[in-house]
Amino acid sequence: IKGEIMIEEIFEPTTQKVWRIDDIENLYTEIHTIMLSNADDLYTGWTISIYFQGCDIEPKCKNCHNPELQPFLKEKSKIHMPYKKFWDELLLPYYEQAKSMLKSVTFLGGEPLAYPHRLGVIYLSKKVKQELGLETFLYTGRVEREVIQQNLLPFLTYIDRVKSGRYVESLKDGIFGSSNQKYGRTEELFPDIIKYRK
């Protein structure tokens, strides 16, 4: 997707509140880790990986790859600061360090579409597309039907590719996933995303 897509506001279904996306910069992050990864097996190449602290998927996936990221506990969030500060002091320095080889920014967890993480996803992914021009990836335990029914599709407006679905250990496929999960361009998995990309 191109960075010139413009949406100024987003409806957040848990709080029933309309947020100005620019105002999310003052919301505090609940992020466990940010790191550089060379993740060709995750389809992303060199990427800045952002791991959110907290997962709302129930029941939890057996032998989850990141069980320490399941609890919604602020004391578990190693990075707790306004999103604007996170962008300026953490994400941008990683970008500057690796921009010659960097391909993307990836949102993982935890569950990046859980509340309040999804507000961070729309804020950061918009800035990544508009200011850095990198691809954006998101890994969610939700299946497509859940994303749509829970009114979460607008939060994927600036996401290029999605891997969706629960991890099922009996269907383990590679290091990080299982064969039931779907991976593809956002508009292929969610054709209605075009409504938010005008």
C-alpha positions, 0 to 999 in steps of 0.5 A: 500500500502507498503511504499517502492513504489518509485516515484521521480518526478511528472508532475503537470498539472496546471503549466505544470511542472515536480516536484522532490517530494523531492523539494516540501519540500520548497513549502509553505503550504496553510493549515487551520488546523492540528488536532487529530481526533477520526473519526471512522465514517470517517472510519479512526479511530484515525487520524491526519487530515490535512485541506487544505485552498481552494477549486476549485470545481465549483459550490460549494456544497450547505451547504458545511461542511467547507465553511470557507475552500473554499476561496484560501486566504493566510490570511485564511491559518493559517499554512503557512510555508515550507512543511519540517517545517510543517512535522518537527514541526507540523505533527511529534509532533502530531504523537509522541503524539498519535502514540500508538493509531494512525491509519492514516493521512487524507487529507481534505479541502477545496479540497486536489487535487486542485493546489497547495495542491496536491503537498503537498498531494504527498509529505506528503503522501509519507513521511507518508508511508515511514517513519511512516507506517500509512494508508493514506486517502483522501477526494475529491469533484472530481469524478473518471472521473475528477481525471483521465481526469485532470491527477491527478491520480499520486497524489494518488500514496501513498493514501490508501483510497479515498472518492470521489464526491460532497456533495449533501445535499438532499442525506445527509448520516451521518455527513460528506457525502452524499450517492452519494459519493464513498468510497473505497481502491484507487486501487478499485476506480482507477485500473490504479493506479497500473501503478504508484506503480511499 
